[in-house]
Amino acid sequence: MTQLSFRRVGALLLRHLYIMRGSWPRLLEMAYWPAVNMVVWGFTSQFFAGHSDWVAKAGGILIGAVLLWDVMFRGNLGVALSFMEEMWSRNLGHLSVSPLRPIELVAGLVAMSLIRTLIGVLPAMALAIPLYQYSIFELGPALITFWANLMVSGWAIGLAVSAMVLRFGLGVESLAWVMVFAVAPLAGIYYPIETLPVWLQPVAWALPPAHVFDGMRTLMQTGLFDWSRLLQAVGLNLLYVAAAAALFLRTHHVARQRGLLLNVGE
């Protein structure tokens, strides 16, 4: 088995950190959209709290949902955009002839995704406390499990998108946004899966985010942590992220063998 070099992964990570450090608009954009979403849904939640018994039973349930959704959304973009930045700068050819192995490229992408997500979502989580007197950190250790599962779901989508961009070119780069939003209606972010049509519910339960958001609502409304939902989310995430990583590595291998990485992005 090929040994993973953390030094090479760190070098790739450092390259992207230098890019971020040299562009304050990038940093601002990462935190801007999660904060805006939180503010909009925060006011919406306050309105519903006075007009809906379902929301009133668990204050902040919509705010918590939108914050956790941003974890998955940013996790996906963190992988896909970091990869596409290599394509936009025509740097994939340089990486392909360097000692960096494909699996180390994947490790660097997911590590960069984690950093981007922390930068983007943590300020919004903190801002919700003074604005709405709601702290998602009150979920305690459960928040870590929700965060981790949604991050892995985002990584799976991001790696699949990166594989398709590598295969079909930058003409399909919009999939970085299209695919994750295609999952959103089935994830049960703001409503229980039971509200979906009966024929669509099995499809929704086949997606890890559906189990995460259902578990979040159960915890906030009853105070009980649903371990079965967690285990199902973990199992599905392992399956999907492994399949997405295999697809990306296979696509990368074929492109490298054909010498396509030298011209990608042109």
C-alpha positions as CSV (number, residue, x, y, z in Angstrom):
1,M,0.0,0.0,0.0
2,T,1.3,3.4,-0.9
3,Q,2.3,5.5,2.1
4,L,0.6,8.8,2.4
5,S,3.0,11.7,2.7
6,F,1.7,14.4,5.1
7,R,4.5,16.7,4.0
8,R,3.3,16.7,0.4
9,V,-0.3,17.1,1.5
10,G,0.8,20.0,3.7
11,A,2.6,21.6,0.8
12,L,-0.6,21.5,-1.3
13,L,-2.6,22.8,1.6
14,L,-0.1,25.7,2.1
15,R,-0.4,26.7,-1.6
16,H,-4.2,27.2,-1.1
17,L,-3.7,29.0,2.2
18,Y,-1.3,31.5,0.5
19,I,-3.9,32.1,-2.1
20,M,-6.5,32.8,0.6
21,R,-4.1,35.0,2.6
22,G,-3.5,37.2,-0.5
23,S,-7.1,37.8,-1.3
24,W,-9.3,39.1,1.5
25,P,-12.5,39.0,-0.7
26,R,-12.1,35.2,-0.7
27,L,-12.2,35.1,3.1
28,L,-15.1,37.6,3.2
29,E,-17.1,35.5,0.7
30,M,-16.6,32.3,2.7
31,A,-18.2,33.9,5.8
32,Y,-20.6,36.2,4.0
33,W,-23.2,33.7,2.6
34,P,-23.5,31.5,5.7
35,A,-24.0,34.7,7.8
36,V,-26.7,36.0,5.3
37,N,-28.5,32.7,5.3
38,M,-28.5,32.5,9.0
39,V,-29.8,36.1,9.4
40,V,-32.6,35.5,6.8
41,W,-33.7,32.2,8.3
42,G,-33.3,33.6,11.8
43,F,-35.9,36.2,11.2
44,T,-38.1,33.6,9.5
45,S,-37.7,31.4,12.5
46,Q,-38.7,34.2,14.9
47,F,-41.9,34.8,12.8
48,F,-42.8,31.1,12.7
49,A,-42.2,30.7,16.4
50,G,-45.2,33.0,17.1
51,H,-47.4,31.4,14.5
52,S,-46.4,27.7,14.5
53,D,-46.6,25.2,17.4
54,W,-44.2,22.9,15.6
55,V,-41.4,25.5,15.5
56,A,-42.2,26.9,18.9
57,K,-41.6,23.5,20.5
58,A,-37.9,23.8,19.7
59,G,-36.6,27.3,19.4
60,G,-34.0,27.8,16.8
61,I,-34.8,24.6,14.9
62,L,-34.7,26.4,11.5
63,I,-31.6,28.3,12.4
64,G,-29.8,25.1,13.4
65,A,-31.0,23.5,10.1
66,V,-29.6,26.3,7.9
67,L,-26.3,26.3,9.8
68,L,-25.8,22.6,9.4
69,W,-26.9,22.8,5.8
70,D,-24.1,25.3,5.2
71,V,-21.6,22.8,6.7
72,M,-22.5,20.3,3.9
73,F,-22.7,23.0,1.2
74,R,-19.3,24.5,2.2
75,G,-17.8,21.0,2.5
76,N,-18.8,20.3,-1.1
77,L,-17.5,23.7,-2.4
78,G,-14.3,23.4,-0.4
79,V,-13.4,20.3,-2.4
80,A,-14.8,21.3,-5.8
81,L,-13.5,24.9,-5.9
82,S,-10.1,24.0,-4.5
83,F,-9.7,21.5,-7.4
84,M,-11.1,23.8,-10.0
85,E,-8.6,26.5,-8.8
86,E,-5.9,24.1,-9.9
87,M,-7.6,23.8,-13.3
88,W,-8.2,27.6,-13.7
89,S,-4.5,28.3,-12.9
90,R,-3.5,25.4,-15.2
91,N,-1.5,23.9,-12.4
92,L,-2.7,20.2,-12.7
93,G,0.0,19.5,-15.2
94,H,2.6,20.7,-12.7
95,L,1.1,18.6,-10.0
96,S,1.0,15.5,-12.2
97,V,4.8,15.6,-12.8
98,S,5.5,16.3,-9.1
99,P,6.0,13.6,-6.4
100,L,2.4,14.4,-5.2
101,R,0.3,11.2,-5.4
102,P,-3.4,11.3,-6.4
103,I,-4.5,10.1,-3.0
104,E,-2.5,12.9,-1.5
105,L,-4.2,15.4,-3.8
106,V,-7.5,14.0,-2.4
107,A,-6.3,14.4,1.2
108,G,-5.2,18.0,0.5
109,L,-8.6,18.8,-1.1
110,V,-10.6,17.5,1.9
111,A,-8.3,19.2,4.4
112,M,-8.7,22.5,2.5
113,S,-12.5,21.9,2.5
114,L,-12.5,21.6,6.3
115,I,-10.6,24.9,6.7
116,R,-12.9,26.7,4.3
117,T,-15.9,25.4,6.1
118,L,-14.6,26.4,9.5
119,I,-13.9,29.9,8.2
120,G,-17.4,30.2,6.6
121,V,-19.7,28.6,9.2
122,L,-18.2,29.3,12.6
123,P,-18.8,33.1,12.4
124,A,-22.4,32.5,11.4
125,M,-22.8,30.2,14.3
126,A,-21.4,32.7,16.7
127,L,-23.5,35.6,15.2
128,A,-26.7,33.6,15.9
129,I,-26.1,33.9,19.7
130,P,-26.4,37.7,20.1
131,L,-28.9,38.1,17.3
132,Y,-31.4,35.4,18.3
133,Q,-30.2,34.1,21.7
134,Y,-29.7,30.7,20.0
135,S,-26.5,28.7,20.3
136,I,-26.1,25.6,18.1
137,F,-23.2,24.7,20.4
138,E,-25.8,23.7,23.0
139,L,-26.3,20.5,21.0
140,G,-23.0,19.4,22.7
141,P,-21.1,16.4,21.4
142,A,-24.0,15.6,19.0
143,L,-23.0,18.7,17.0
144,I,-19.6,17.1,16.2
145,T,-21.3,14.0,14.8
146,F,-23.7,16.1,12.8
147,W,-20.9,18.3,11.5
148,A,-18.7,15.3,10.6
149,N,-21.4,13.4,8.7
150,L,-22.4,16.5,6.7
151,M,-18.8,17.3,5.9
152,V,-18.2,13.8,4.6
153,S,-21.4,14.1,2.5
154,G,-20.1,17.3,1.1
155,W,-16.8,15.7,0.3
156,A,-18.5,12.9,-1.6
157,I,-20.4,15.3,-3.8
158,G,-17.3,17.5,-4.2
159,L,-15.1,14.6,-5.3
160,A,-17.8,13.4,-7.7
161,V,-18.1,16.9,-9.2
162,S,-14.3,17.2,-9.5
163,A,-14.1,13.8,-11.3
164,M,-16.7,15.0,-13.8
165,V,-15.0,18.4,-14.3
166,L,-11.7,16.5,-14.9
167,R,-13.5,14.2,-17.4
168,F,-15.6,16.7,-19.3
169,G,-13.8,20.0,-18.7
170,L,-14.7,23.3,-17.1
171,G,-17.9,23.5,-19.1
172,V,-19.6,21.4,-16.3
173,E,-18.1,23.4,-13.4
174,S,-21.6,24.6,-12.5
175,L,-22.2,21.1,-11.2
176,A,-20.4,22.2,-8.0
177,W,-23.6,24.1,-7.2
178,V,-26.2,22.1,-9.1
179,M,-25.5,18.7,-7.5
180,V,-25.6,19.8,-3.9
181,F,-28.8,21.8,-4.4
182,A,-30.3,18.7,-6.1
183,V,-29.8,16.8,-2.9
184,A,-31.4,19.6,-0.7
185,P,-35.1,18.9,-1.3
186,L,-34.5,15.2,-0.4
187,A,-32.4,15.9,2.7
188,G,-35.3,17.1,4.9
189,I,-33.4,20.2,6.0
190,Y,-36.4,22.3,7.0
191,Y,-39.1,19.6,7.2
192,P,-39.5,15.9,8.1
193,I,-39.0,13.3,5.4
194,E,-42.5,12.1,6.1
195,T,-43.8,15.3,4.3
196,L,-42.4,14.0,1.0
197,P,-44.5,11.8,-1.3
198,V,-44.5,8.2,-0.2
199,W,-42.7,7.0,-3.3
200,L,-39.9,9.6,-2.8
201,Q,-39.2,8.8,0.9
202,P,-37.0,5.7,0.2
203,V,-34.8,7.8,-2.0
204,A,-34.5,10.4,0.7
205,W,-33.6,7.8,3.3
206,A,-30.8,6.6,1.0
207,L,-29.0,9.9,1.5
208,P,-27.0,10.5,4.7
209,P,-28.1,14.1,5.2
210,A,-31.7,13.0,5.7
211,H,-30.7,10.9,8.7
212,V,-28.6,13.8,10.1
213,F,-31.3,16.4,9.9
214,D,-33.9,14.0,11.2
215,G,-31.6,13.3,14.1
216,M,-31.1,17.0,14.8
217,R,-34.8,17.7,14.9
218,T,-35.4,14.7,17.3
219,L,-32.7,15.9,19.6
220,M,-33.9,19.5,19.6
221,Q,-37.6,18.5,20.2
222,T,-37.2,15.6,22.6
223,G,-33.7,15.9,24.0
224,L,-33.0,12.3,22.9
225,F,-30.1,11.4,20.5
226,D,-31.1,8.9,17.9
227,W,-28.2,6.5,17.5
228,S,-29.8,4.5,14.8
229,R,-29.9,7.6,12.6
230,L,-26.2,8.3,13.3
231,L,-25.2,4.7,12.4
232,Q,-27.2,4.8,9.1
233,A,-25.7,8.2,8.2
234,V,-22.1,6.9,8.9
235,G,-22.6,3.7,6.9
236,L,-24.1,5.6,3.9
237,N,-21.4,8.3,4.0
238,L,-18.6,5.7,4.0
239,L,-20.1,4.0,1.0
240,Y,-20.6,7.3,-1.0
241,V,-17.3,8.9,-0.1
242,A,-15.4,5.7,-1.0
243,A,-17.2,5.5,-4.3
244,A,-16.6,9.2,-5.1
245,A,-12.9,9.0,-4.2
246,A,-12.6,5.9,-6.4
247,L,-14.3,7.7,-9.3
248,F,-12.0,10.7,-8.9
249,L,-8.8,8.6,-8.6
250,R,-9.8,6.5,-11.6
251,T,-10.6,9.6,-13.7
252,H,-7.4,11.2,-12.6
253,H,-5.4,8.0,-13.5
254,V,-6.9,7.9,-17.0
255,A,-6.3,11.6,-17.7
256,R,-2.7,11.2,-16.5
257,Q,-2.1,8.2,-18.6
258,R,-3.4,10.0,-21.7
259,G,-1.4,13.2,-20.9
260,L,-4.6,15.2,-20.6
261,L,-3.5,16.8,-17.3
262,L,-0.9,18.8,-19.2
263,N,-3.5,20.7,-21.2
264,V,-6.4,20.7,-18.8
265,G,-7.8,24.2,-18.2
266,E,-6.8,25.5,-21.6
